[in-house]
Amino acid sequence: MKRLITLIFVFAAFAIAMPNAGYSQDVRNSSYSTIGHIDSDGTVRNSSYSTIGHIDSDGTIRNSSYSAIGHIDNDGTIRNSSYSAIGHVDKDGTVRNSSYSAIGHIDSDGTIRNSSYSTIGHAKGIKREWAAVWFFFDFF
């Protein structure tokens, strides 16, 4: 019985420390319809759960064939397959194009807004840079 209680305690502590470990977060349009999923390991899936890409822990963006098609730098810079900067995500969630003009915003609650601040989608629990790759830069 003591082992069972210890096991339950360890499992509960792990669940609290890593609430999204191994889980998929939904990517939704402005009407809250699911349009895709991004797993906690960076696997990108369409609404039918077919894998359409991957974002590696080092920021490499890959297509469904696992070929590198872009990169996300630690500072929020989004790069294409030629490693040219095509955009940036600021710490406050502002999404910028290669000219550094604001093209959208990702709120802390995962609400995705265009440059006019109209809601275009939702990506709650998904890293801002990953959501920007989905909504603003044509990788997937």
Accessible surface in RSA format (square Angstrom, percent):
REM  Atomic radii and reference values for relative SASA: ProtOr
REM  Chains: A
REM  Algorithm: Lee & Richards
REM  Probe-radius: 1.40
REM  Slices: 20
REM RES _ NUM      All-atoms   Total-Side   Main-Chain    Non-polar    All polar
REM                ABS   REL    ABS   REL    ABS   REL    ABS   REL    ABS   REL
RES MET A   1   172.21  89.2 125.46  83.0  46.75 111.3 125.39 106.6  46.82  62.0
RES LYS A   2   174.46  85.1 167.23 102.6   7.23  17.2 113.20 101.9  61.26  65.3
RES ARG A   3   211.16  88.7 204.74 104.4   6.42  15.3  80.22 109.6 130.94  79.4
RES LEU A   4    94.51  52.6  90.04  64.4   4.48  11.3  93.14  65.4   1.37   3.7
RES ILE A   5   107.27  61.0 106.14  79.1   1.12   2.7 106.58  76.8   0.68   1.8
RES THR A   6    74.75  53.2  71.36  72.3   3.39   8.1  55.27  74.2  19.48  29.4
RES LEU A   7   115.98  64.6 113.15  80.9   2.83   7.1 115.59  81.2   0.39   1.0
RES ILE A   8   102.57  58.4 100.61  75.0   1.96   4.7 102.46  73.8   0.11   0.3
RES PHE A   9   142.19  71.1 138.07  85.5   4.12  10.7 141.80  86.0   0.39   1.1
RES VAL A  10    84.73  55.8  82.70  74.9   2.03   4.9  83.99  73.0   0.74   2.0
RES PHE A  11   140.44  70.3 136.81  84.7   3.63   9.4 140.33  85.1   0.11   0.3
RES ALA A  12    43.66  40.1  39.81  61.4   3.85   8.8  43.55  61.3   0.11   0.3
RES ALA A  13    47.02  43.2  37.59  58.0   9.43  21.5  43.07  60.7   3.95  10.5
RES PHE A  14   110.17  55.1 105.07  65.1   5.10  13.3 109.43  66.3   0.74   2.1
RES ALA A  15    46.19  42.5  36.17  55.8  10.02  22.8  41.03  57.8   5.16  13.7
RES ILE A  16   142.97  81.4 124.59  92.8  18.37  44.3 130.17  93.7  12.79  34.7
RES ALA A  17    77.95  71.7  43.70  67.4  34.24  77.9  53.64  75.5  24.31  64.4
RES MET A  18    98.49  51.0  89.88  59.5   8.61  20.5  61.35  52.2  37.14  49.2
RES PRO A  19    90.57  66.0  72.52  66.1  18.05  65.6  76.77  63.4  13.80  85.8
RES ASN A  20    58.82  40.6  57.32  55.4   1.50   3.6  14.63  35.2  44.20  42.7
RES ALA A  21    30.36  27.9  14.45  22.3  15.91  36.2  19.95  28.1  10.40  27.6
RES GLY A  22    76.21  94.0   0.00   N/A  76.21  94.0  39.09 107.3  37.12  83.1
RES TYR A  23   138.02  64.4 135.35  77.0   2.67   6.9  89.69  67.4  48.33  59.6
RES SER A  24    40.37  34.1  14.83  19.8  25.54  58.8  14.83  31.6  25.54  35.8
RES GLN A  25    38.80  21.7  37.97  27.8   0.83   2.0   5.61  11.9  33.19  25.2
RES ASP A  26    43.69  30.6  34.60  34.4   9.10  21.5   5.63  13.3  38.06  38.0
RES VAL A  27     0.67   0.4   0.67   0.6   0.00   0.0   0.67   0.6   0.00   0.0
RES ARG A  28    72.49  30.4  72.49  37.0   0.00   0.0   7.35  10.0  65.14  39.5
RES ASN A  29    47.17  32.5  47.17  45.6   0.00   0.0  17.05  41.0  30.12  29.1
RES SER A  30    58.64  49.5  41.30  55.1  17.33  39.9  10.70  22.8  47.94  67.2
RES SER A  31    89.27  75.4  58.98  78.7  30.29  69.8  34.26  73.0  55.01  77.1
RES TYR A  32   133.01  62.1 126.32  71.9   6.70  17.4  91.86  69.0  41.15  50.7
RES SER A  33    59.72  50.5  51.16  68.3   8.56  19.7  29.56  62.9  30.16  42.2
RES THR A  34    46.99  33.4  28.09  28.5  18.90  45.0  18.23  24.5  28.76  43.5
RES ILE A  35    58.20  33.1  46.23  34.4  11.97  28.9  48.85  35.2   9.35  25.4
RES GLY A  36     0.00   0.0   0.00   N/A   0.00   0.0   0.00   0.0   0.00   0.0
RES HIS A  37     7.18   3.9   7.18   5.0   0.00   0.0   6.58   6.8   0.60   0.7
RES ILE A  38     3.25   1.8   1.66   1.2   1.59   3.8   1.66   1.2   1.59   4.3
RES ASP A  39    20.04  14.0  19.67  19.6   0.37   0.9   8.66  20.4  11.38  11.4
RES SER A  40    50.29  42.5  19.64  26.2  30.65  70.6  23.64  50.3  26.64  37.3
RES ASP A  41    93.02  65.2  71.27  70.9  21.75  51.4  46.93 110.5  46.09  46.0
RES GLY A  42     0.00   0.0   0.00   N/A   0.00   0.0   0.00   0.0   0.00   0.0
RES THR A  43    13.89   9.9  13.89  14.1   0.00   0.0   5.54   7.4   8.34  12.6
RES VAL A  44     0.00   0.0   0.00   0.0   0.00   0.0   0.00   0.0   0.00   0.0
RES ARG A  45    60.16  25.3  60.16  30.7   0.00   0.0   1.90   2.6  58.26  35.3
RES ASN A  46    49.10  33.9  49.10  47.4   0.00   0.0  18.53  44.6  30.57  29.5
RES SER A  47    63.32  53.5  44.68  59.6  18.64  42.9  13.56  28.9  49.76  69.7
RES SER A  48    88.48  74.8  59.13  78.9  29.35  67.6  33.31  70.9  55.17  77.3
RES TYR A  49   119.97  56.0 110.10  62.6   9.87  25.7  83.45  62.7  36.52  45.0
RES SER A  50    60.47  51.1  52.04  69.4   8.43  19.4  30.26  64.4  30.21  42.3
RES THR A  51    66.00  46.9  47.74  48.4  18.26  43.5  34.73  46.6  31.27  47.3
RES ILE A  52    45.76  26.0  39.47  29.4   6.29  15.2  39.52  28.5   6.24  16.9
RES GLY A  53     0.39   0.5   0.00   N/A   0.39   0.5   0.39   1.1   0.00   0.0
RES HIS A  54    31.74  17.3  31.74  22.1   0.00   0.0  15.09  15.5  16.65  19.4
RES ILE A  55     0.62   0.4   0.32   0.2   0.30   0.7   0.32   0.2   0.30   0.8
RES ASP A  56    23.48  16.5  19.54  19.4   3.95   9.3  13.52  31.8   9.97   9.9
RES SER A  57   126.34 106.8  81.47 108.7  44.87 103.4  56.08 119.4  70.26  98.4
RES ASP A  58    95.07  66.6  73.83  73.5  21.25  50.2  49.37 116.2  45.70  45.6
RES GLY A  59     9.83  12.1   0.00   N/A   9.83  12.1   9.65  26.5   0.19   0.4
RES THR A  60    16.23  11.5  16.23  16.5   0.00   0.0   6.29   8.4   9.94  15.0
RES ILE A  61     0.00   0.0   0.00   0.0   0.00   0.0   0.00   0.0   0.00   0.0
RES ARG A  62    51.92  21.8  51.92  26.5   0.00   0.0   0.00   0.0  51.92  31.5
RES ASN A  63    47.90  33.0  46.19  44.6   1.71   4.1  17.40  41.9  30.51  29.5
RES SER A  64    76.99  65.1  48.25  64.4  28.74  66.2  17.90  38.1  59.09  82.8
RES SER A  65    91.29  77.1  59.27  79.1  32.01  73.7  34.06  72.5  57.23  80.2
RES TYR A  66   121.94  56.9 113.95  64.8   7.99  20.8  91.14  68.5  30.81  38.0
RES SER A  67    58.26  49.2  50.52  67.4   7.74  17.8  28.96  61.7  29.30  41.0
RES ALA A  68    60.41  55.5  39.20  60.5  21.20  48.2  39.34  55.4  21.06  55.8
RES ILE A  69    38.30  21.8  34.80  25.9   3.50   8.4  34.80  25.1   3.50   9.5
RES GLY A  70     6.16   7.6   0.00   N/A   6.16   7.6   2.08   5.7   4.08   9.1
RES HIS A  71    33.81  18.5  33.81  23.5   0.00   0.0  23.55  24.3  10.25  11.9
RES ILE A  72    13.97   7.9  10.42   7.8   3.55   8.6  10.42   7.5   3.55   9.6
RES ASP A  73    26.15  18.3  21.31  21.2   4.84  11.4  13.99  32.9  12.16  12.1
RES ASN A  74   164.81 113.7 126.38 122.1  38.43  92.5  39.89  96.0 124.92 120.7
RES ASP A  75    94.27  66.0  73.84  73.5  20.43  48.3  46.41 109.2  47.86  47.7
RES GLY A  76     1.34   1.7   0.00   N/A   1.34   1.7   1.00   2.7   0.34   0.8
RES THR A  77    14.34  10.2  14.34  14.5   0.00   0.0   5.66   7.6   8.68  13.1
RES ILE A  78     0.00   0.0   0.00   0.0   0.00   0.0   0.00   0.0   0.00   0.0
RES ARG A  79    54.19  22.8  54.19  27.6   0.00   0.0   0.07   0.1  54.12  32.8
RES ASN A  80    46.72  32.2  45.41  43.9   1.32   3.2  16.03  38.6  30.69  29.7
RES SER A  81    86.02  72.7  51.74  69.1  34.28  79.0  24.94  53.1  61.07  85.6
RES SER A  82    89.79  75.9  57.45  76.7  32.34  74.5  33.01  70.3  56.78  79.5
RES TYR A  83   120.68  56.3 112.76  64.2   7.92  20.6  91.32  68.6  29.36  36.2
RES SER A  84    58.54  49.5  51.04  68.1   7.50  17.3  29.63  63.1  28.91  40.5
RES ALA A  85    49.38  45.4  34.61  53.4  14.77  33.6  34.61  48.7  14.77  39.1
RES ILE A  86    48.17  27.4  43.41  32.3   4.76  11.5  43.42  31.3   4.75  12.9
RES GLY A  87     3.28   4.0   0.00   N/A   3.28   4.0   1.61   4.4   1.67   3.7
RES HIS A  88    29.78  16.3  29.78  20.7   0.00   0.0  21.76  22.4   8.02   9.3
RES VAL A  89     4.96   3.3   0.85   0.8   4.11   9.9   0.85   0.7   4.11  11.1
RES ASP A  90    25.73  18.0  22.05  21.9   3.68   8.7  14.57  34.3  11.16  11.1
RES LYS A  91   197.19  96.2 170.01 104.3  27.18  64.7 132.33 119.1  64.86  69.1
RES ASP A  92    89.89  63.0  73.91  73.6  15.98  37.8  46.24 108.8  43.65  43.5
RES GLY A  93     0.00   0.0   0.00   N/A   0.00   0.0   0.00   0.0   0.00   0.0
RES THR A  94    16.47  11.7  16.47  16.7   0.00   0.0   7.14   9.6   9.34  14.1
RES VAL A  95     0.00   0.0   0.00   0.0   0.00   0.0   0.00   0.0   0.00   0.0
RES ARG A  96    55.18  23.2  55.18  28.1   0.00   0.0   0.15   0.2  55.03  33.4
RES ASN A  97    48.12  33.2  46.57  45.0   1.55   3.7  15.86  38.2  32.26  31.2
RES SER A  98    81.15  68.6  47.62  63.6  33.53  77.2  19.93  42.4  61.22  85.8
RES SER A  99    91.31  77.2  58.96  78.7  32.35  74.5  34.15  72.7  57.16  80.1
RES TYR A 100   121.76  56.8 113.38  64.5   8.38  21.8  92.48  69.5  29.27  36.1
RES SER A 101    57.84  48.9  50.31  67.1   7.53  17.3  29.26  62.3  28.59  40.0
RES ALA A 102    55.17  50.7  36.71  56.6  18.46  42.0  36.71  51.7  18.46  48.9
RES ILE A 103    45.57  25.9  39.07  29.1   6.50  15.7  39.64  28.5   5.92  16.1
RES GLY A 104     4.32   5.3   0.00   N/A   4.32   5.3   1.92   5.3   2.40   5.4
RES HIS A 105    24.30  13.3  24.30  16.9   0.00   0.0  16.18  16.7   8.12   9.4
RES ILE A 106     2.12   1.2   2.12   1.6   0.00   0.0   2.12   1.5   0.00   0.0
RES ASP A 107    30.31  21.2  27.43  27.3   2.89   6.8  14.77  34.8  15.54  15.5
RES SER A 108   109.27  92.3  72.19  96.3  37.08  85.4  41.66  88.7  67.62  94.7
RES ASP A 109    89.40  62.6  73.23  72.9  16.17  38.2  44.13 103.9  45.27  45.1
RES GLY A 110     6.20   7.6   0.00   N/A   6.20   7.6   5.77  15.8   0.43   1.0
RES THR A 111    13.93   9.9  13.66  13.8   0.27   0.7   3.13   4.2  10.80  16.3
RES ILE A 112     0.00   0.0   0.00   0.0   0.00   0.0   0.00   0.0   0.00   0.0
RES ARG A 113    61.86  26.0  61.86  31.5   0.00   0.0   1.88   2.6  59.99  36.4
RES ASN A 114    45.98  31.7  45.81  44.3   0.17   0.4  15.88  38.2  30.10  29.1
RES SER A 115    74.51  63.0  47.66  63.6  26.85  61.8  20.13  42.9  54.39  76.2
RES SER A 116    90.08  76.1  58.38  77.9  31.70  73.0  33.24  70.8  56.84  79.6
RES TYR A 117   130.37  60.9 118.86  67.6  11.51  29.9  94.33  70.9  36.04  44.4
RES SER A 118    59.22  50.0  51.41  68.6   7.80  18.0  29.88  63.6  29.33  41.1
RES THR A 119    49.47  35.2  31.53  32.0  17.94  42.7  18.62  25.0  30.85  46.6
RES ILE A 120    56.94  32.4  45.74  34.1  11.20  27.0  48.22  34.7   8.72  23.7
RES GLY A 121     0.00   0.0   0.00   N/A   0.00   0.0   0.00   0.0   0.00   0.0
RES HIS A 122    19.77  10.8  19.47  13.5   0.30   0.8  15.34  15.8   4.43   5.2
RES ALA A 123     0.96   0.9   0.15   0.2   0.81   1.8   0.15   0.2   0.81   2.2
RES LYS A 124   155.10  75.7 151.42  92.9   3.67   8.7  94.30  84.9  60.80  64.8
RES GLY A 125    52.25  64.4   0.00   N/A  52.25  64.4  26.70  73.3  25.56  57.2
RES ILE A 126    18.02  10.3   1.41   1.1  16.60  40.0   5.29   3.8  12.73  34.5
RES LYS A 127   122.30  59.7 111.68  68.5  10.62  25.3  77.03  69.3  45.27  48.2
RES ARG A 128    59.43  25.0  56.02  28.6   3.42   8.1  28.48  38.9  30.96  18.8
RES GLU A 129    49.73  28.6  49.73  37.6   0.00   0.0   7.62  14.7  42.11  34.4
RES TRP A 130    25.57  10.3  25.02  12.1   0.55   1.3  16.24   8.7   9.32  15.1
RES ALA A 131     1.12   1.0   0.44   0.7   0.68   1.6   1.12   1.6   0.00   0.0
RES ALA A 132     0.00   0.0   0.00   0.0   0.00   0.0   0.00   0.0   0.00   0.0
RES VAL A 133     0.03   0.0   0.00   0.0   0.03   0.1   0.00   0.0   0.03   0.1
RES TRP A 134    45.72  18.3  28.05  13.6  17.68  41.5  17.46   9.3  28.27  45.9
RES PHE A 135    42.19  21.1  13.07   8.1  29.11  75.8  16.16   9.8  26.03  74.5
RES PHE A 136    40.59  20.3  12.30   7.6  28.29  73.6  17.95  10.9  22.64  64.8
RES PHE A 137    15.44   7.7  10.30   6.4   5.14  13.4  14.31   8.7   1.13   3.2
RES ASP A 138   148.24 103.8 108.26 107.8  39.98  94.5  43.30 101.9 104.94 104.7
RES PHE A 139    32.15  16.1  12.01   7.4  20.13  52.4  14.76   9.0  17.38  49.8
RES PHE A 140    60.30  30.2   2.91   1.8  57.39 149.3  32.77  19.9  27.53  78.8
END  Absolute sums over single chains surface
CHAIN  1 A     8230.3       6683.6       1546.7       4657.1       3573.2
END  Absolute sums over all chains
TOTAL          8230.3       6683.6       1546.7       4657.1       3573.2
